[in-house]
Amino acid sequence: MEYTVPRVTITDDAKAIIDDLRERHGDLMFHQSGGCCDGSSPMCFQQGDFRLGKSDVKLGEIYDCPFYMAKDQFEYWKHMQLTLDVKDGRGASFSLEIPTGKRFVIKSRLFTDEELQVLEPVEPVDA
C-alpha cells in the first residue's frame, strides 16, 4: 500500500522559524503532550533534549524534524491532520521558539474517509 497523506504538515511561516532555530541549535524535534495550557502546545527541542518513552508515538517528519506525540493525546487526534504553524505571542513553555516572540501552534482538520485509508503509519517509540 502506498501512503500518500501525512499526519502532520507545516506552514511556510513555521519553516522560517525552524530555519532560524536550526542555525542556533542544530537538529530539532517536536513533541506534543496532553497536558493543560501550554502543555498541549507543540514543543520544539534540540534533537535528543526531550526524553521520549514507550508512551510516545512518532507521527512523522516535518521539515526534517521528527514530530512525536503522547499516545493518549494521539487517541484524541488520530482522525485529524495536524498543521504546525506559528503566531505572535510568547508561550509559557520551554520550547525553543519562545525567545523569538513567536510560538508554535497546531491547526487541525478531520481526515476524509478516503484519506483515512492511505495515512502514513504511526511509529512506536522504543525507549
Buried (B, 14 or more C-beta within 10 A) or exposed (E): EEEEBBBBBBBEEBBEBBEBBBEEBEEBBBBBBBEEEBBBBBBBBBEEEBEBEEEBBBBBBBBEBBBBBBBEBBEEBBEBBBBBBBEEEEBEBEBBBBEEEBBBBBEEEEBEEEBEEEBBEBEEBEE
